[in-house]
Amino acid sequence: MTMVRKFSADALLFDSDETLVSSMKSVFRCWSQWADEHGITVDAIKAVQPHGRPAAAIVADLLPADRVASALAQLERAEVADAAAGGVVPIPGSQELLASLPADRWAVVTSGTRRVADARLAAAGVHARHVITVDDITRHKPDPQPFLVAAQRLGVDPARCIVFEDAPAGLTAARAAGMTTVAVATTHNASDLDADAVVPDLSAVTACTTDSGVEVTITLSEGTP
């Protein structure tokens, strides 16, 4: 038995890490090495709840202000290099879903910097015309600004957007923007994600573009968490 849900939208907005691209191993490698070099424990990093937060905010919580800029630059170089070396792969279903969408019907909205986002998306074979990064905004998730900027760039009503996100902060931001939410349960238990629909990955999602917008179908087999 399968469960099918359908949504209609004018545009789809995707978080990057663990929604379109699988980067957790790369993140762990880069942050672990960075932490060792700065005398910080991994537990200290986990304590500031890093997933879904910009690196600048995390580093600012961990280091004195006069060390933040250089430490951020060091971390960014490591993350870009790791992605280029093959440390990032696509989330199942992401390439197929994006290939079915016109370039002006979707955008990537990430808390990463432009350089890191571009490197990870390229490594995973994701070619986006519109990418909103932390460099494009003044307030980050869970504030709705990143998603509202994306809707503006695409020229669509925020209420006609569907957001795909794996992090609670991102889902909160999308709801605050008045958008439909689809949670991708790659980093959190499905029961911990507050969304209009929850999928294990993007292989459960298909899309069809029509004259009136984008028709999204979510198909889940019985027992899918």
Secondary structure, 3 states (H helix, E strand, C coil): CEEEEEEEECEEEECCECCCEECHHHHHHHHHHHHHHCCCCHHHHHHCCCCCCCHHHHHHHHCCHHHHHHHHHHHHHHHHHHHHHHHCEECCCHHHHHHCCCHHHEEEECCCCHHHHHHHHHHCCCCCCCEECHHHCCCCCCCCHHHHHHHHHHCCCHHHEEEEECCHHHHHHHHHCCCEEEEECCCCCHHHCCCCEEECCHHHEEEEEECCEEEEEEEEECCCC
